[in-house]
């Protein structure tokens, strides 16, 4: 496997894990412990892996010579009824992941 593919895979895994952690931490910050209680605030990629979208699809793209790479993780569970800010809670949790991606892109 070419070195660039290894770098792409590491970058993909890191960005997906941080993206999902951002959703979980935002929900926890707003008062919902669901993600924390299910162990989804972890930086361990294994807790965020969706077999099809995190492993099989990216591998198929890499080995087929695709010029792009994408994947996904299991969505972080949350219960909006636990949020202290009922009005903006879901919007804040939804925005946390993309904001983390923007932060990663800047850094």
N, C-alpha and C positions, 0 to 999 in steps of 0.2 A: 504494500500500500504506500502510495506516495506520502511524503511528509506533509504536504498541504492538506490531504484528507484527514490526517490525524489532527492537525491544528483545527480544521473545520469542525470535526466531531467534538473535540474538547470545548471549543467555543460554543457550540450548540448546546451541549449538556450543561455547561456553566450558566449560560444565559437562560435556559429553560428553568433550571433549578432556582436561580435567583428571582426570576419572574414569578414563579409559583410561591416561593417564600414570601415575596412582597404582598401577594394577596392574603396569605395566611396571617402575616404580622399585622396588616391593616385591620383585618377582622378581629384579631385578638386585641389590638389597641382600642377598637370600638366596643369591646366588651363581650365578644363571642369567643368562647374557648374551644369550639369544635375542632379547629385545625390543630391546636396545641394538644388537645386530648387524644387526637388520632396520630400524633407524632409527625405531622406534616410541616412543622416549622424547622425541620432538620435540613442541613446542607447535604445530607447523604442523598445522592441521586437515586438510589435504589427505592426510596420511599415515594418518589415522584414518577417512576417509570410506568408508562402504559405500554405493554408489550408490542402492540401493533404500531402505534404512532411514535414511540420512543426508540424502538429497536429495528423492527422489520422494515418499515418505510424508509428511514434514513439509510439503512444498509443497502436496500434495493437501489436507491438513488446513487449512492456512492459506487456500487459495483456495476451499475449500468452506464457509468460515465456521464451522468447528468451534470450540467454546468451549475446547478443550484442544489441546495440542501435545506430541507426543513423537517421539522418533527414537532411533537407535542408531548405534553405530560398529562398525568391525571389531574383534573381540576381540583383545587383545594376546596374541601367542603366548608360551608359556613351556614349559619342560621341567622337571617336578618332580624328575626324577632328578638335576638339577644343584644342587638346594637343599642348603645346609649344614644346615638344620633339616628333615630328612625328615619328622618327625612333624607339625609344625605349618605347614610351608611353604605348602601349598596353601590352608589356611585363612587364613593371613596375606595371601596374594596376593588371594584372593577378597574379604576384608574391606577391603582397601585402597581399592577403588573406592567402595563405599558410605560409608566413613568420609570420603573426600574430598567426597562429596555433602553429608554432614552438616556438614562444615567450611564448604563454600560457603554452605549455608543459614544458618549462624550468622553468617558474615561479611556 
